[in-house]
Amino acid sequence: MNDAPHALLDAGLATLGLDPALAAPLRRYLDLLARWNRTYNLTAIRDPGEMVTLHLLDSLSMHAHMDGVSRLADLGTGAGLPGIPLAIARPGLEVTLVESNGKKARFLREAVRSLGLANARVAESRAEAVDMPGAFDAITARAMATLADIVAVGGHLLAPGGRLLAMKGVRPDAEIALLPAGWEVEAIHPLAVPGLGAERHLVVVGRAAPGGA
Ligand SMILES: C[S@@+](CC[C@H](N)C(=O)[O-])C[C@H]1O[C@@H](n2cnc3c(N)ncnc32)[C@H](O)[C@@H]1O
C-alpha cells in the first residue's frame, strides 16, 4: 500500500473514533488480500484506496453498534468482510467467519493464521448448515442476501434476544416489508463511512415478541 491509501486509512480511523494503532494490522490484512487477489479473484475491488474505503472503513463503520455483542457470526463473509476488520478492531469479540466458497475459505484461514487473529475462526460451510443453534448474540452479513433470506439461512444461529445486524446501502424498505412473520426491525442506523458519499444503513432485526404486531 502506498502513502495515499495509508493516509486515507489513518484519517478514516480517526473519524470513526478508532485507535490509530489498528492501521498496522488492517494494512497487513489488505496487503494479504491484494496479494491473493492477483491469483484467486477474491474481490472485484482492486484499487488500494477503494479497498480502504469500501472494504475496511465500510466494515468498521458498524463498530459502534457492536457494544454488548460478544459472539458474532459473519455470514457470506467472502474475503472476511466485515468480519475480519471487526475482529481486528475488537479483540474481545469472537467472530465466526462463515463462507461456503472453498477458495475464499482458504484465504480466510490463511488471514486468521498470518494475522494471529485469536478471536476469529472460519466455518467453511453454507450458513444454513452451520450446526451451532443459538450460539451467537449477533449475526451480520454484507452484500450477501435480502433480509428475509439472511434470517432464513442464519436465524437459527441467534441466541434468544440475538440480533441480525445487516449492512445495507439505501434504507431497504422493500426488503423490510418482506421479512417473514416472527421477525421485526428494531432499529435502522444511518452509517457514515469516511470518504464515501453513498448512503449506508445498519438494519437491526430481532425476533418479534409473541403476540406482537
Ligand atoms: C457478494 S459476496 C460478499 C462478500 C463479503 N460479505 C463482502 O461484503 O465483500 C457474497 C458471499 O456470500 C457467500 N455466500 C452466499 N450464500 C451463502 C450461504 N448460504 N452460506 C455461506 N456463504 C454464502 C458467497 O460465496 C460469497 O462469497
The ligand as a Gaussian input file, in Angstrom:
#p B3LYP/6-31G(d) Opt

LIG

0 1
 C      -21.156000     -10.758000      -2.795000
 S      -20.167000     -11.709000      -1.694000
 C      -19.963000     -10.580000      -0.350000
 C      -18.765000     -10.931000       0.471000
 C      -18.494000     -10.016000       1.665000
 N      -19.542000     -10.122000       2.669000
 C      -18.318000      -8.589000       1.233000
 O      -19.106000      -7.734000       1.645000
 O      -17.384000      -8.301000       0.489000
 C      -21.316000     -12.895000      -1.045000
 C      -20.589000     -14.097000      -0.406000
 O      -21.542000     -14.890000       0.274000
 C      -21.222000     -16.251000       0.068000
 N      -22.486000     -16.981000       0.290000
 C      -23.630000     -16.836000      -0.414000
 N      -24.604000     -17.597000       0.125000
 C      -24.042000     -18.209000       1.212000
 C      -24.554000     -19.119000       2.193000
 N      -25.827000     -19.544000       2.173000
 N      -23.718000     -19.532000       3.171000
 C      -22.424000     -19.108000       3.208000
 N      -21.898000     -18.258000       2.302000
 C      -22.696000     -17.825000       1.316000
 C      -20.662000     -16.320000      -1.344000
 O      -19.825000     -17.436000      -1.545000
 C      -19.892000     -15.004000      -1.406000
 O      -18.549000     -15.169000      -1.018000

